[in-house]
Amino acid sequence: MIDSYKKVVFEKYAKFDGRATRSEYWWFALANWIICMVCSFVGSLFEPTYGGLILQSIYSLAVFIPSLAVSVRRLHDTNHSGWWLFISLIPIIGLIWFLVLMVTGSDSGENDYGPEEE
């Protein structure tokens, strides 16, 4: 989990080309969720009203670009354009379809977006 998080945030910070495996995407998503919960808890200890929200917002801004980049690379891994990310803006159905794209298996071998990641 830590390796996937470091790979996305530090090595491929704003890399929108190439592919990201399903495990790379989901380990990053899990690590993000855990860190947001910790930020929320720690922030609420210091400032009960808005502390958790402030700390969580700062963290979310820091990982906004890596989150977009890994999502686009994950879409590339399923042989979809990064523009499919906008489907998540459609209420309910768009989010469900985006989730389906994120859990879909990788294209084996090389596709339009490059060779398969290890």
N, C-alpha and C positions, 0 to 999 in steps of 0.2 A: 504494500500500500504506500509506504513512504517513498519507495523508488519511483512509482508512477506519479506521485504528487510532485516530487523534485524534478522529474523529467518534464512534466507539463509546465510547471511554474518557472523553473530556472533555465532548462536547456531549450525548450521550445516555446518561450514566452509569447511571442507574437507570430509564430509560424503557422500560416494558414494553408500552406501547400503540403502535399503528402497525405499520409493516412495515419489513423490512430486505431489501435485494436480495441475491441470491446472491453477487455480487462483494463487497459490504460484509462479509458473514459470513465468506467464505473468506479475504479479505485480512486480516481481523482474526485469524482462526485461524492463518494462516501467520506473522503478526507475533508472536503469542503463542508459537508454537512456537520461533521464532528467539530471542526474548528469553529463554525458559526454558533453551534450550541455552547461551546466553551466560552467564546467571546460574549455571548449573551449572558451566561451565568456570571462570569467574572465582572462584566460591566455592571450588572445589576447589584453586585456586592458593594461597589463603590458609589454608585448613583442609582438608587432604587427606581426612580421614575423613568429616565431615558438612558441610563448608562449602558445597558445591554444593547439597545438599539444603535447608539452612537458607535460603540466598538464594533458591532457587527457590520454596520454600514461602511466604516473605514476599511475593514477587511474585504468586504464585498467589492468595493471600488478597486482595491489592490489586485484582486484576481478576476476582474471583469474581462480583460483582454485575453488572459490565458483560458478562461472558460469558453469564450467565443471561439478561440482558435482550436481547442480540443474538440468542440462540437462540430466545427466545420470539417476537421480532419476525420472525425468519426463518420460523418456523412460521406466523405470521400471514400472511406473504407467500404461502404455499402454501395459504392458506385453512383452516388447522388451528388448533385451540385451543392455547394455551400449555401446557395440561395434557398434551399429547402428549410433552412433554419427559420425563415420567416413564417413557415406554416404554423409554428407554435403560437403565433399571434392571434390565430383564429380561436375563439373561445371553445373550450371543451374538446371538440373534434380535432382541432389542430394540435392540441397538447397530446391527445391520445395517439394521433398519427406520428407525431415527433417521437414519442416514447417507443412506438413500434419500430421506427427507423433506428433508434439508439440501441435496441436489444436485438436487432436483426444481425445475423451472422455476417462475417466478412466475406468479400469476394475472394475466392482462392486465386492465387497467382497475381499477375499484373492486371490492373484495370486502367481506366482513363486517367487516374490520378497518381499512378506510380506503382512500384512493386509492393508486395505484401510486407507489412511490418512483422518483425519477429516477436 
